[in-house]
Amino acid sequence: MGAKENAAVGQLLELLEARFALRVLWALKDGHPQTFRLLQDSIGHITPNTLNTRIKELRAAGLLNHDGNGYVVTSMGADFLKRMSELPAFASKWAASQSKITSVKNPAK
């Protein structure tokens, strides 16, 4: 990977590592517009101030927009979520491996 690609990856990771940024996008993955309140409920445990900040950042980054009916991902946001589509399968596999590790470390007595 070249310097430009590394810089782009670094910029994207910096945006996405902000608290709840990925959850905001993930909550919109089905493509249906969500109002601020519905989005807040979909994410859970996010303050209005934090959600507002994430929305502003994701809009500025071109991943999220408001279409009059609510917040939706842009075509760029949809492309990102499409690339993340294997996350649920990986998460299940990872969680199962964590359970095995925990059971080895803490065997039942």
Secondary structure, 3 states (H helix, E strand, C coil): CCHHHHHHHHHHHHHHCCCCHHHHHHHCCCCCCECHHHHHHHHCCCCHHHHHHHHHHHHHCCCEEECCCCEEECHHHHHHHHHCCCHHHHHHHHHHHHHHHHHHHCCCC
